[in-house]
Amino acid sequence: MQFGPHVAVLSRFAESHLTGGPDDALIRLKLDHSLRVLDNAGRILSAEGVSGHMADLTRLAALYHDMGRFPQFAIYHTFNDRDSANHARLGVLALRETELPPGLPERDWRVVRFAVAQHNAKAIRPTLPPGLTLPVTVVRDADKLDIFRILLDHFEGNGERSEAVIHRLEDAPDRYSDEMYQAILQGRIGDYRHMRYANDFKLLLTGWLHDLRYHSSLALALERDYPARLLAQLPDDTRIRRLREVVLSRVRA
Ligand SMILES: [Fe+2]
C-alpha cells in the first residue's frame, strides 16, 4: 500500500489547524507524533513477522490515531480529554468527514476507525474479534512508545517544556501519590484519577511498561533506554530505589 497519500491527507488536515500563533508548535508536535507512531507500528509489525493487508490497515490506524487532536485543540485549546472531549471520538468523526485517498472499501475504514476509537481506552475488551485485535493492540503499543519519548524529552529538558504536555500537574520534585506508587510496584496500571504531581505522571508512564502487548514493543523501549530514563526522573528515595529494582528486573526478564 502507498502511505504517501495518507501522510499528505493527515499533514494537510493538521496544517489547516495552524493559526500563526505560539500554539502552532503543539500542532506540529502532534503531526510529528503521528508519523513516529506510524514508524513504531511498522517496526513492531515487522519484528512480529506480520505483513500483508492487516499490517497495512494497522499502520493506517497508527497514522490516523490522533487525528482528533487537531479539532480538539482548535475547539477547546487543550489536549486534556477530561477538560474537553475524548480525542479518539473526535478522530473517528474527523475520519468520517475528511476526503480520504481512494482504494479502500468501507469495511477496511471501519477497522481503522475502530482502532482509532480504542487507542486511548484505559483497557480494551479481552475478547475482540481476531481482525480487530492486531490493529488495536499494535497502535496502542506504538503510541505508548512515542509518548515515552515525548515525555522523556520534556522531563529531561530537551523538548519544548509546555504545560499542555503535562496537564498542569503540581511540580513538587520530591512528592508522588502513594496510590500511584503502590499500583506500579505491584505491576498494575496507574489510574489517572490518582495523578496530582508531575512525578505521578512518571509513575503512570512506568506502569505502561507492564501494559505493552508485544515483546518487540518492550524490546524497542529497552533499546531506547526508556525504562531506566523514566525511573531516573523520579526522586531518589528508598521507596523509589526499591521500585527501580523491581521494574527493571521485570522488564529485563
Ligand atoms: Fe491519542
Boltz pocket constraint, residues with backbone or C-beta under 6 A from the ligand:
constraints:
  - pocket:
      binder: B
      contacts: [[A, 65], [A, 66], [A, 87], [A, 119], [A, 120]]
      max_distance: 6.0
